[in-house]
């Protein structure tokens, strides 16, 4: 069995894979919680891959290595997708892992993976299995926080998963319409632009806010909340097979 860990800006996600099949998914509030969970006792873990977008995780990795073999996913890690990003060492590991996961679903096809989390990240892989890049914009919560932080009077609102008021008639709804439905329009707009360039493109939606966007987007998409974890597992398999 293989343990896959994705350390994001807000949560720590992990999964157990066996023969490429995700058999259990976990969400932790911290690396400490993961380290002291029952995961290591419950499953016979042979290998582990770890991806992180946060700094200063070396102490956690050191403790993790006391329990299992660990591959830390970095810009130097070999991947089944060719990375053509110009600044590879500044590329978030979650972005490349998501791209690999999308390529796993649609090999030898153009695929756009949209990760709707703390930030909304667009990652494009070509028909030649080459990762080109994409875009990054603020996520839903970040948009609401920014309007409150950088103005004097706008209140801090939370994401309303049921919100659907396009023409708002009060200030709170105006903020939500601009932040939430504006993000929906942004994603649809990006997909439209990609379709103009690549009419046969496949679109995969993932991330913590995937449910909010999935039911509002005009464009046809495939939703998979675990695409980054699946991509990381594929990267681990790729590196293990090269050793054999």
Protein Blocks (a to p, Z undefined) as FASTA:
>chain_A
ZZdddddfkbccddddeehiafbdcddfbfklmmmmcklmmpccfbdcdddfbehklmmm
mmmmmmoccddddfklccfbdcfbfblmlpcfklmmmmmmmmmmmghiacddddddfbcc
dddddfkopafbdcddddfklmmmmmmmmpmklccddddfkbccfbacbfklmmmmmmmm
mmmmmmmmmmmmmmmmmmmbccddedjklmmmmmmpfbdcdddfklmmmmmmmmmmmmmm
mmZZ
